[in-house]
């Protein structure tokens, strides 16, 4: 959704984890500031929010709380 590398840094010696940045942006209602413009053009706001929430569920630290690949596929199909 962001087209950023999983680990990146704006400044030399700085490391930013995309997963953490994504979750914090979602929590602070700044999701649309980090999304790639092409992604913003291709989906409705409702679809983008739904996919972002799905991504958030996939990033849970406890693997048992994450959706299965089948659940992810079904959710993405529903959003088409």
C-alpha positions as CSV (number, residue, x, y, z in Angstrom):
1,X,0.0,0.0,0.0
2,X,2.9,2.4,0.7
3,X,5.4,1.0,-1.8
4,X,8.1,1.6,0.8
5,X,10.8,-0.9,1.8
6,X,10.2,-2.9,5.1
7,X,13.2,-1.2,6.7
8,X,14.2,2.3,5.6
9,X,15.6,5.5,6.9
10,X,15.1,9.1,6.0
11,X,18.5,10.0,7.5
12,X,21.8,8.1,7.6
13,X,21.9,5.8,10.5
14,X,18.1,6.0,11.1
15,X,16.0,2.8,10.7
16,X,12.3,2.9,10.4
17,X,10.2,-0.3,10.5
18,X,7.3,-0.1,7.9
19,X,5.0,-2.3,10.0
20,X,5.3,0.0,13.1
21,X,5.0,3.1,10.9
22,X,1.9,1.8,9.2
23,X,0.2,0.8,12.5
24,X,1.0,4.2,14.1
25,X,-0.2,6.1,11.0
26,X,-3.5,4.1,11.1
27,X,-3.9,4.7,14.8
28,X,-3.3,8.5,14.4
29,X,-5.6,8.8,11.4
30,X,-2.7,9.5,9.1
31,X,-3.1,6.5,6.8
32,X,-3.6,8.5,3.6
33,X,-0.4,10.5,4.2
34,X,1.7,7.3,3.9
35,X,-0.2,5.6,1.0
36,X,1.3,5.6,-2.4
37,X,-0.7,8.0,-4.7
38,X,-1.4,5.2,-7.2
39,X,-3.1,3.2,-4.4
40,X,-5.2,6.2,-3.5
41,X,-6.4,6.5,-7.1
42,X,-7.3,2.8,-7.5
43,X,-9.6,2.2,-4.6
44,X,-12.5,3.8,-2.8
45,X,-11.9,5.2,0.7
46,X,-14.0,2.4,2.1
47,X,-11.9,-0.2,0.3
48,X,-8.6,1.4,1.5
49,X,-9.7,1.5,5.1
50,X,-10.9,-2.1,4.9
51,X,-7.6,-3.3,3.4
52,X,-5.6,-1.2,6.0
53,X,-7.6,-2.9,8.8
54,X,-6.8,-6.3,7.3
55,X,-3.1,-5.4,7.1
56,X,-3.2,-4.4,10.7
57,X,-4.7,-7.8,11.7
58,X,-2.0,-9.5,9.6
59,X,0.7,-7.6,11.6
60,X,-0.4,-8.8,15.0
61,X,2.6,-10.1,17.0
62,X,0.7,-13.2,18.2
63,X,0.4,-15.4,15.1
64,X,-2.8,-17.1,16.5
65,X,-4.5,-13.7,16.3
66,X,-3.6,-13.2,12.7
67,X,-6.0,-14.2,9.9
68,X,-5.2,-17.3,7.9
69,X,-4.2,-16.9,4.2
70,X,-7.7,-18.3,3.3
71,X,-9.4,-15.6,5.5
72,X,-7.2,-12.9,3.9
73,X,-8.0,-14.2,0.4
74,X,-11.8,-14.3,1.2
75,X,-11.7,-10.8,2.6
76,X,-9.8,-9.4,-0.4
77,X,-12.2,-11.1,-2.7
78,X,-15.1,-9.5,-0.8
79,X,-13.6,-6.1,-1.2
80,X,-13.2,-6.3,-5.0
